[in-house]
Amino acid sequence: MQKFTSRKLWTAILGSALLLAARALDLDVGPDQLYAAAGVLISYLLGQGLADAAGDGGESR
């Protein structure tokens, strides 16, 4: 159950949903803007993953 409280999981789900919705709803969002948003999401997820792998959970104590 702890997996469902993961910030990485919800960031990936909501970010993907927003990117897909922008395309599906034919919003005035260009491919460059979608790539930039996806890059930010991927960077965040990779950074959090590396912090978690380092053993501190990504939080300062």
MODELLER restraints for C-alpha pairs under 7 A, 6 or more apart:
rsr = mdl.restraints
at = mdl.atoms
rsr.add(forms.Gaussian(group=physical.xy_distance, feature=features.Distance(at['CA:8:A'], at['CA:45:A']), mean=5.95, stdev=0.5))
rsr.add(forms.Gaussian(group=physical.xy_distance, feature=features.Distance(at['CA:15:A'], at['CA:41:A']), mean=6.85, stdev=0.5))
rsr.add(forms.Gaussian(group=physical.xy_distance, feature=features.Distance(at['CA:19:A'], at['CA:34:A']), mean=6.68, stdev=0.5))
rsr.add(forms.Gaussian(group=physical.xy_distance, feature=features.Distance(at['CA:22:A'], at['CA:29:A']), mean=6.91, stdev=0.5))
rsr.add(forms.Gaussian(group=physical.xy_distance, feature=features.Distance(at['CA:48:A'], at['CA:58:A']), mean=5.98, stdev=0.5))
rsr.add(forms.Gaussian(group=physical.xy_distance, feature=features.Distance(at['CA:51:A'], at['CA:57:A']), mean=5.97, stdev=0.5))
rsr.add(forms.Gaussian(group=physical.xy_distance, feature=features.Distance(at['CA:51:A'], at['CA:58:A']), mean=4.64, stdev=0.5))
rsr.add(forms.Gaussian(group=physical.xy_distance, feature=features.Distance(at['CA:52:A'], at['CA:58:A']), mean=5.50, stdev=0.5))
